[in-house]
Amino acid sequence: MSIEDKESIHIVGLGVAETAMLSASAQAVLKHADIIVGSERQLLTINKVLSDEDIKAKAVLLPSLSELTSLISVNEGKLIVVLASGDPLYFGIGRWFVKHFALARLKFYPAISSIQAACHELGLALQDVDVISLHGRPLEKIRTKLHRNKKLVVLTDKYSQPQILARECIAAGFVQSTLTVCENLGYKQQSVRSFLASELDDKSDIIFDPLHVTVITVIGNGGLLPEFPGIPDTQFITGKAAGKGMISKREVRLVILSLLQACARDIIWDIGAGCGGVSVELAYWNESATVYAIEHHQERLNYLLQNCQRFGVTHNVNIIEGRAPEALKNLPRPTKIFIGGSDGELKALLKTAWDILPAGGVLIASAVIEPTKEILTQFAENTRGTSVESIEVSIKRGDIKINGGIKSKLVYEKRLPVEIFKITKLTS
């Protein structure tokens, strides 16, 4: 791709310094540019490449992303350069461009990102940290990453300042965590300060520069957020006694998760989501999957929302209020479907689900009562082009109760068997 190619969009990473750290090719494209799009701070960093007059003549302040497409369209035929703070394709604007423009039109010029700079400042190997961006994203997302002995590099905004992150650590049971705030990396006023979560929690008077990265060393016993699939039933909000209510119980849920085998870019419908046991676990362990949780019961919808917030999966669980199959009409086509509740509409739901699934799509359904089992069995036996697997799960849980310091004997509670069907669509 040549610089003179007017159909190209050039996305130039600036690095983390007061003066942009640019390769020879990046400098060349800036000199040939008709339009240079960037923030005020970004435009100031290229003054060693272009004169103030050239910058003023070419500069366009970066608009909102919703307006950026129009800006580029209006300037079709001109050589457009868009400035990025660091590496455009590492939690940068480059990903947005890849989604909205043909790859053949794009040319990227990478530079060191603030994430890399923070890790090098602290001597952290990049492969040993988890990176999470809360910039423009729900704060609750941090809850999917707060696990014992982890190191997190966090990109933040005004809703996820270090004091707020400290409170999230404390709420998750990681009171001894340390938060290292790296401000103005690469600038003369660079600052690196470390705080205990417990210390930072009540220090609202500390002001951090907007240009910062927070590194969290997660320390403590935790135990309030999941570390491994199989979230205890007692951690879900259901409006009933702990561990009771409208959720698929842990042992059954684990079988469902195993059969669904959610993967990146999966679109999964959870029909009859109840209080969200399956939806939450699917989304929590599969960040790149998108879950549509369909539920019509108002009280359960409320608990479903609370559980999504509690476990930090509001970014990839979409709650759909309504009764299936009507509520399914305008949803994106799924790759996998779980029917946990049908409200007497199982036959219609099976037909709708089967018709919309692509070849290779997976349908999972669970049944407790005999009429439901019969419907699923007939569907599995009579539908062509399928691969069928059925598992019956029988659960007997034992507890020792303590009353007045005296232990009871081990008492078992037996639950009704649950039959789980996995039906794979072999052909479209």
Summary of the structure (lengths in Angstrom):
residues: 428
radius of gyration: 26.3
end to end distance: 40.1
largest distance: 84.8
contacts: 1348
relative contact order: 0.08
helix: 32%
strand: 24%
